[in-house]
């Protein structure tokens, strides 16, 4: 029994060692990309899908915010959602034997996201016209960009741009301002990635313990037999899990795949559906509930369809690392 907890802790530490550097890099990239990348024109779905491949769900949340403000089309939004892998990448990279298995999964998510994105824009031409009209007529809007957990991210502002004469109250010395700016950067680029990484570490640790206990109590042979007996329902199960707006869903799917309990097609389908917390942000807007439900339903149908298509190609086999 003690070995279960020890193995779970060691495996989770491996994920943390990969996850923290990735989260720091993403935190550095988010404020630069979120404010400068233009998701307009014919290349918008391509750019959106490419950004969606970044680990975490930061860009899917950003895309949701931009879509609700009518800055991007529904095709671009769907492309970003389908490409988002959330925490799957670091979980796979932490597994020496299964690390390379993430490459075909990401490749399929990229291709499917691109295909669905462009088809959606070709079918729903009104979305593109609405975005174009909004871009021509709208006044300047203050945009708030969001990071991996929905937190606001700030673009770097040069300290010499601050005008001390415009301050209504004493704003302190340049040394104090530099200190405040340094604290903000530490919080944004180090503390938040560390906090997020530790949360995922807890998710992975708990899930590893659960899987470890199941294997310990049930036996790996019996578990494999049970999963094999229900392999035709696995793609639907995976997509339902992927629809949960939480980082834990991608962790569950990735671990199930790596332990040989979930087929390749089912895993792809579940990760296609997984858009992190973006769905929670999408449904916050109560005035467009029907539209949001249509987006969610489209994601679900596309994910289930490709899950079964890919599963059929691979004959519903599971991975044995």
Residue pairs with C-beta under 8 A, 6 or more apart in sequence:
1 216
4 209
4 212
4 213
4 216
5 209
5 212
7 208
7 212
8 205
8 208
8 209
8 212
9 205
11 94
11 204
11 208
12 201
12 204
12 205
12 208
13 201
14 94
14 95
15 90
15 91
15 94
15 200
15 201
15 204
16 197
16 198
16 200
16 201
16 204
17 94
18 90
18 93
18 94
19 87
19 90
19 94
19 197
19 200
19 201
20 193
20 194
20 197
22 55
22 89
22 90
23 55
23 56
23 148
23 193
23 194
23 196
23 197
24 189
24 190
24 193
26 54
26 55
26 56
26 58
26 148
26 193
27 147
27 153
27 188
27 189
27 190
27 192
27 193
28 189
29 54
30 58
30 59
30 145
30 147
30 148
30 153
31 145
31 153
31 154
31 155
31 156
31 188
32 155
32 156
33 51
33 59
34 59
34 62
34 145
34 146
34 153
34 155
35 143
35 145
35 155
37 47
37 51
38 47
39 47
39 48
39 63
39 66
39 71
39 72
39 76
40 71
40 72
40 131
40 135
44 72
44 73
44 75
44 76
45 73
45 75
45 76
45 79
45 113
45 114
45 117
45 118
45 121
46 114
46 117
48 59
48 63
48 72
48 76
48 77
48 79
48 80
48 83
48 117
49 79
49 80
49 82
49 83
49 110
49 113
49 114
49 117
50 83
50 110
51 59
51 63
51 80
51 83
52 59
52 60
52 63
52 79
52 80
52 81
52 82
52 83
52 84
52 85
52 109
52 113
53 83
53 84
53 85
53 106
53 109
53 110
55 85
55 86
55 87
55 88
55 89
55 90
56 86
56 87
56 147
56 148
56 196
56 276
57 84
57 86
57 148
57 247
57 275
57 276
57 277
57 278
58 146
58 147
58 148
58 153
59 80
59 84
60 80
60 81
60 84
60 275
60 276
60 278
61 146
61 147
61 148
61 150
61 276
61 277
61 278
61 281
62 145
62 146
63 72
63 76
63 77
63 80
63 81
63 278
64 77
64 278
64 281
64 282
65 143
65 144
65 145
65 146
65 281
66 72
66 143
67 73
67 74
67 76
67 77
68 282
68 285
68 288
69 134
69 141
69 143
70 130
70 131
70 134
70 138
71 131
71 134
71 135
72 131
73 120
73 121
73 124
73 127
73 128
73 131
74 120
74 121
74 124
74 127
74 295
75 116
75 117
75 118
75 119
75 120
75 121
75 122
75 124
75 127
75 128
76 117
76 121
77 295
78 113
78 116
78 117
78 120
78 295
78 298
78 299
78 302
79 113
79 114
79 116
79 117
79 118
79 120
80 113
80 275
81 113
81 275
81 278
81 295
81 299
82 109
82 112
82 113
82 116
82 117
82 272
82 299
82 302
82 303
83 109
83 110
83 113
84 274
84 275
84 276
84 278
85 102
85 105
85 106
85 109
85 250
85 271
85 274
86 247
86 249
86 250
86 271
86 274
86 275
86 276
87 200
87 203
87 247
87 250
87 251
87 254
88 102
88 105
88 250
88 251
88 253
88 254
88 271
88 274
89 102
89 106
90 200
91 204
91 250
91 251
91 254
91 255
91 258
92 98
92 99
92 101
92 102
92 254
92 258
93 99
93 102
95 258
95 321
97 321
98 257
98 258
98 319
98 321
101 257
101 258
101 319
104 264
105 264
105 267
105 268
105 271
108 268
108 306
108 310
109 268
109 271
109 272
112 272
112 302
112 306
116 302
120 127
120 298
121 127
121 128
144 152
145 152
145 153
145 155
146 152
146 153
146 281
147 153
147 192
148 196
148 276
149 192
149 196
149 277
150 277
150 281
151 192
153 188
154 184
154 188
159 174
159 177
159 178
159 181
162 171
162 177
164 171
171 177
199 247
200 247
200 251
203 247
203 248
203 251
204 251
204 255
207 248
207 251
207 252
207 255
208 255
211 255
211 256
211 259
214 223
215 223
215 259
218 226
223 261
224 260
224 261
224 318
227 234
227 261
227 262
227 318
228 318
231 263
231 311
231 316
231 318
232 316
234 262
234 263
234 266
234 311
234 316
235 263
235 265
235 266
235 269
235 304
235 307
235 308
235 311
236 304
236 307
237 266
238 253
238 256
238 262
238 266
238 267
238 269
238 270
238 273
238 307
239 269
239 270
239 272
239 273
239 300
239 303
239 304
239 307
241 249
241 252
241 253
241 270
242 249
242 250
242 253
242 269
242 270
242 271
242 272
242 273
242 274
242 303
243 249
243 273
243 274
243 279
243 296
243 299
243 300
245 275
245 276
245 277
245 278
245 279
245 280
246 276
246 277
247 276
247 277
249 270
249 274
250 271
250 274
250 276
253 262
253 267
253 270
253 271
253 274
254 267
254 271
256 262
256 267
257 264
257 267
257 319
258 319
258 321
260 318
260 319
260 320
260 321
261 318
262 270
262 318
262 319
263 311
263 314
263 316
263 317
263 318
263 319
264 310
264 311
264 314
264 317
264 319
265 306
265 307
265 308
265 309
265 310
265 311
265 312
265 313
265 314
265 316
266 307
266 311
268 306
268 307
268 310
269 303
269 304
269 306
269 307
269 308
269 310
269 311
270 303
270 307
272 299
272 302
272 303
272 306
272 307
273 299
273 300
273 303
275 299
279 296
282 292
282 295
282 296
283 289
283 292
283 296
285 292
